[in-house]
């Protein structure tokens, strides 16, 4: 199976190792992975900041960059959710209408692609640790992902998953929200980290590095020992 890799801006610039680990896992599953080096952003930051026309220009480039028939897989439910849920309204009654409908069907977040399309749960990963899983807002509400990452993590040898209180509550990041409403954002991160610590977990795992980046900043500031980890990094561990 051929897969087109979409690597979001912040993954490319800050967490490239997660992208390499995603390739590692996909290739282990028998996929031929292609990375279009012309790709840029999905357009979400500009759209959320209110620059709809600028965002649309970026979105048009994304549609062209990922034209074809291959699946598009990303290590970010946030970006996938934006393509699936906001592209249709941006390009309704336009010449890109059918292209968007096609792209919606082919674009997947990493963990749901492994479960729904490749139908793989046990990837031979090993990680001796206790962890709690954070449901990102985009993963849970925009992509409807809940059980997929948990199925994958349940097969990781040595990993114990402990559910935290209020697991479906936002971590407080929300892109520009964290900048515009910093005190509220920090309070939400505090609540999330406090609930994670209460489980006794060593790691907070999620499908969205944006959430994990936000939580990790708060964790480092407070000097806590708990670590953050993307699910692709977990599934690439131990082999």
Secondary structure as GFF3:
##gff-version 3
##sequence-region A 1 239
A	DSSP	beta_strand	2	6	.	.	.	ID=ss1
A	DSSP	alpha_helix	9	14	.	.	.	ID=ss2
A	DSSP	alpha_helix	16	28	.	.	.	ID=ss3
A	DSSP	beta_strand	32	34	.	.	.	ID=ss4
A	DSSP	alpha_helix	44	48	.	.	.	ID=ss5
A	DSSP	alpha_helix	52	65	.	.	.	ID=ss6
A	DSSP	beta_strand	71	74	.	.	.	ID=ss7
A	DSSP	alpha_helix	77	90	.	.	.	ID=ss8
A	DSSP	alpha_helix	97	106	.	.	.	ID=ss9
A	DSSP	beta_strand	107	109	.	.	.	ID=ss10
A	DSSP	alpha_helix	110	112	.	.	.	ID=ss11
A	DSSP	pi_helix	113	117	.	.	.	ID=ss12
A	DSSP	beta_strand	126	133	.	.	.	ID=ss13
A	DSSP	alpha_helix	137	137	.	.	.	ID=ss14
A	DSSP	pi_helix	138	142	.	.	.	ID=ss15
A	DSSP	alpha_helix	147	154	.	.	.	ID=ss16
A	DSSP	beta_strand	157	161	.	.	.	ID=ss17
A	DSSP	alpha_helix	177	180	.	.	.	ID=ss18
A	DSSP	alpha_helix	182	198	.	.	.	ID=ss19
A	DSSP	beta_strand	203	206	.	.	.	ID=ss20
A	DSSP	alpha_helix	209	222	.	.	.	ID=ss21
A	DSSP	beta_strand	227	230	.	.	.	ID=ss22
A	DSSP	alpha_helix	231	235	.	.	.	ID=ss23
###
